[in-house]
Amino acid sequence: MKRYAEYKDSGVAWIGEIPKEWEAKKMKYISRMKSGDSITSSVIEEDGDYPVYGGNGLRGFTSHYTHEGEYILVGRQGALCGNVRKVTGKFWPSEHAVVVYENNDINKDWYKHFLDDMNLNQYSTSAAQPGLSVEQIINLFACVPPHDNQQAIAAYLDKKTTAVDALIADKRRLIDLLKEKRQAIISEVVTKGLDPNVPMKDSGVEWIGEIPAHWDVKRFSQLFSFGRGLNITKADLEDAGVPCVSYGDIHSRFGFEVNPDVHALRCVSADYLHTSPGSLLQYGDFVFADTSEDTEGAGNFTYLNSHKPVFAGYHTVIARNHSGQNCRYLAYLFDSIPFRTQIRCKVSGIKVFSITQNIMKKVAVILPPLQEQEAIAVHLDAQTVAIDSLIADIATQIEKLKEYRQAIISEAVTGKVMITENVSVKSPQSKREAVFMRLVLSARILDNICDEPTAGRVKFEKLLYLSEHCAKLPLHSEFQRYAAGPYDPQALYSIEEQLKRNKWFGRNTDKSASKAYLRLSKADGYRSYVDAIFDVAQKDTIDKLIQLFKTVRTIQCEIVATLYGAWNDFLIDGIQPTDEQIVNEVLTNWHERKERIDRKRWLVALGWMKKQNIVPVGYGVSTKGGQY
């Protein structure tokens, strides 16, 4: 992207040069900031009328509110202090959140993005509970563009970050699915063993069910002794010394196993070797996080798969295996659904759930003979390695997307790239460009589906519709309500002529064939245009849709596209519909042929769409322009 025509020195070292028309101002001159109102935990519930926001985000709900409208909130105290969010409606910001009151000439959305880029957490004080000083924040400098420029930057960043956030959400859902698959594989083996013909018996534990008849069940307390991690805070961690694993590492980085030769751990002073030897881990020791933000995280653990000294850090419970069981087998068992469920049923809390030694002591542990423990561990290593590798790859992709997102924000709010209203949204500047974008989209879809036996015209039409609306492509097509779903016949005939003219794809003249389109001599000619026309998020959305519908029956594409169209039309009209309203709209106001599909099937499809994040936002032109 282009840079601004002229730059000047901002006079602030960390900001550097800014566009000539911009100004460097302390934030106290463009906004007022004030901590929210104190509220006791006794009046915060899991459900209620009005949300309560604290230093780390949503704390719960209460029956009263102190603010109404649209505000920027900054986390003032807590592990995530410095986080920035925009909230709307009636709510209660606690004393651990800072409410931002920007001046009238400051665009709220631009300011939110700017604060997000500042990484305010870096200004937190080092203490047991990290915190920000409002006085310090308001005396930091901001590089302030003219108001029109603020609006353009806000619109540009809203579009870009929304697309990246959606892509990150998709990848996180994929990780969740892979973790579920991994856990299901583990749970089956650690409760049933490797021999499908072995005699079974009732384990006597509700959440475990039957186990092989020659296996044993013992209480956790019979196999483990307990200890506590170091009584330290995040501020005590250093770059050198003795490696230390704390509850944050267990929850987000090194769950299941930790090895200081492989994993980058923060350290503590070697003095703790003399003052706190009881917190030093040995090979095979387990470390459980003693708190979790939700019940799903209750029971999260890691075990030391190394003979090097490592300390258990803050908010951890140490479980030392003194019974000689195979620690690798135990790790898989502790990662299984039956084991985790026992813990999740016992923990309590509202926003923080505590895992105590008393809870752990009573949990049932399934014990095959040692030789079988070893065989199960080897088997599960082989079964999970591919899944773990894929999860790691996707996690890396997410981190890169986060970096990309932050880079987009930083370049825009600091003036490194020029953002003006006419480039705030990547859209064709002429009808001709819109036509060409639609042509390249069509070629990409056909390149992926035309060899499939289910690749008919109807499926192609529905993928065109879903791609345009899910990827928010500025094509302005006029899809209407036809028997087989959203359809723009004029655009389709034009597309087919252009595809043939470019020698990319053509209609199959064999009427008896299931494949509606054939590759022509220059079928790959469109590919050189893809990266220039679509941004990363748009391309990923299109490709995701293609892969989801590539091999499914045409009727499934028809159902999803029709539901999407009806739902999107409600949103265009300013209505947030229920599932029943969407299905009623399809069955009564779309086309009489829709009645041949059972209502339950429509509702099931809606649930599937939500899981796949195929959810409209009111983008594009309503399909209610005509019914055929």
Beta strands, then each sheet from edge to edge (+ up, - down):
strand 1: 7-9
strand 2: 17-19
strand 3: 23-26
strand 4: 31-35
strand 5: 50-54
strand 6: 57-62
strand 7: 67-75
strand 8: 84-93
strand 9: 97-102
strand 10: 141-144
strand 11: 200-202
strand 12: 210-212
strand 13: 216-219
strand 14: 224-228
strand 15: 242-245
strand 16: 256-258
strand 17: 267-268
strand 18: 280-281
strand 19: 286-289
strand 20: 291-292
strand 21: 301-304
strand 22: 310-312
strand 23: 316-321
strand 24: 353-354
strand 25: 364-367
strand 26: 480-482
strand 27: 485-487
strand 28: 505-507
strand 29: 517-519
sheet 1: 1+ 2-
sheet 2: 3+ 10-
sheet 3: 4+ 9- 7+ 8- 5- 6+
sheet 4: 11+ 12-
sheet 5: 13+ 25-
sheet 6: 14+ 23- 19+ 21- 16-
sheet 7: 17+ 15- 22- 18+
sheet 8: 20+ 24-
sheet 9: 26+ 27-
sheet 10: 28+ 29-
end
